[in-house]
């Protein structure tokens, strides 16, 4: 009996020591793009201890502890985990919103939203801003991920859209505002529930007093406001009220932003006391529609099946069976030629662009959207690849107020790191198949 106890104690000690040793990981040999925008570090070494980055150096400057688990990144680009600043985890590419909103709410918390978050993570997206979802379910999924109960990208949630009036049947995730004080009450309710950000849409349908009340109350509660920019007056009112970030290129098939809006944007970017003006243009779903419509490989890729029951997969497939017939995209061919012009207008005016995709809209899957957005920026709009990568790493973390924890590969920060074979600065589309995904020090892929 004594011998048995002694053996068991030895087993516990060995197990403890082994687990402690496995707390050390060393990513060795890759080209490190750290997120700050400077020249990549060749033959890099990233030492991870537990969930944090301990040291960063090169094979010549940094010795690797003998008890570290060595993960070779030779021939790979190593970079911070990506962010997607505009996702909708409550939807998964289904083409009929009315049907989806009526059929699937019972599955949102336990199936749909966790599947979306997991798909994002496996695509190399370690953090995401989840906009316009049901409050209780959004908080539950976010917290389950943060507590390590389910795998997924770290989510920063808005809860329900704030707008003039919810569309019929969407009241659970769209809250209407009836007067300035009602707007303040809605924001306080969201703040008390623990959301991370406020999502404002259709502000051109509100009174200016209501818009000001929503933004002001959000800022009083230390919450930033993400505002839609589909229509000219949405942009004007968002700027006047002090919204912190704008979503979509918008303005339908109009060839460019009006001169008065561009003047307002330039005045705002010139006022550095407010910091940069941020924008998520969400262009890939529009730009790539015709290609996706005419080439089925994108839709047949089963990466978007992860975590979803066969019945839901079949339902989504049936809804996108005829991509050419979807009402959602009928005007898109006319909108596509305007996208680059609008992007260049924003860049010329000094706006800081961030990667956001509208992931979850019809035919846009969480496992694919982020790399496609990066690809369109770089290969179609001629945006510098380092700028694009910073728009998916450094700037989102800064905007979200967590730059001291994530967003760059820096000692002391969480080890949210991805790696892909090849040079992503020359071939950004390599990000469609991320080889290594580490989040908070845990290797998921």
C-alpha positions, 0 to 999 in steps of 0.5 A: 500500500505504501509502495502504491502511494509512493508510486502515485505521488511520483506520478503526480510530481512527474505530471506536474513537472511535465505540464509546467514544461509544456507551459513553454513553447518556442516558435522558431525560424519564421519571418515575424510580422509583429504588427507595428509595421516595421521590417519583418524579423527574419529567423525569429524566435517567439517564446511563449510561457503559459498564455503570454509572450515571454520573449521575442528575438532571433535564432542568433539573439535568443536562446531557447530553454531546454524544456520548451516545446519547439514549434518550427515556423521555418519558411512561414510568416508569423504574425499576430492573430487576426481581427475581424471588426464586423461579424454577425455570429448569429447568422451563417450565410443563409440567404433568407433573413426573415426565415432565419430570424423566425426559425433559428433563435432557439439555436443561437446560444448553444449552436449557431453562435458558438459555431461561428466563433469557432470557425473564425478562430480556425481561420486565424481570427483570434478576436472579433467585434460581433455586432447586432445580436441578441443580448443574452445570447451574445453575452453568454457565448462571449463569456463561455469563450473567455472562460475557456468553456468553448473554443472561439475567437475572443468576441467583443459584443454590441448586443442589439442594434440601436435604431429608430424602429426595429423591423417586424420580427427582429425585436430581440436583436434590434432595439428602437429609440423613441425620444432622447431619454429612451435612447439613454435608457437603452444605452444604460441597459446595455452598459449595465448588461456588460456589452463592449460597444454600441452598434448604431444604425439608421441614425438618419431616421432618428432625430438629431437629438436622439442620435446625440443622446445615444452617442453621449450616453454611450461615451458616458459609460465608456462605450464606443459607438459603431455607426452605419454609413449606408446613406449620406445622412447616416454619415453626416449625423454620425460625424456630428454626434461623434461616432467612433467608427463607421461601417461599410462603404455604403451609398449604394451605386453612387460613384463616390462620397459627396463633397460635403461629406468628404469635407466633414471627414477631413475636418474630423481627421484633422482634429487629432485631439479626438484621435484617428477616425476609423472605418470598416469598409466591408467590401469583399462580399460586394466585390467578390459576388459575381465570382462567387456566383459563377464559381461554386468552389467557394460555396462548396468549401466545407470549412463553414460546416464546422459546428453546425448540424447537418439539418442547418447545413442543408438548409443554408445550402438550399437557400443559396442554391441559385446565387444569381437569383438572390435579391440581396445582390441584384444591385451589386454589379453596379455597386462593385465599380464604386468601391475602389473610388470610395476606399481611395477617397477615405484613405486620401482624407486620412481615415484609418481603415480596419478589416471588417467583413459583414461575415455571416451575410448571404454566402459570406462564411466566417471561415472565409470572409476575413482573408478575402477582405484582405485579398481584395484590399491588397490585390484589387485596391492596391493597398499596401499589404503591411497596411492591410495586416495592421488593419487586421491586428494593431489598429483593431486592438487599439480601437477596442482599448486592449492594445496592451494585451493583444494586437502585436507580437510583444513580450507581456501580451497574450500569445495570440499568434498565427503562422502560414507557409510562405510570404504573406506580404507578397501573397496575401491570399496565403491567409486562406489556409492558416497553418498555425493558430495559437490563442492565449498560448493554446494551440488550436491548429 
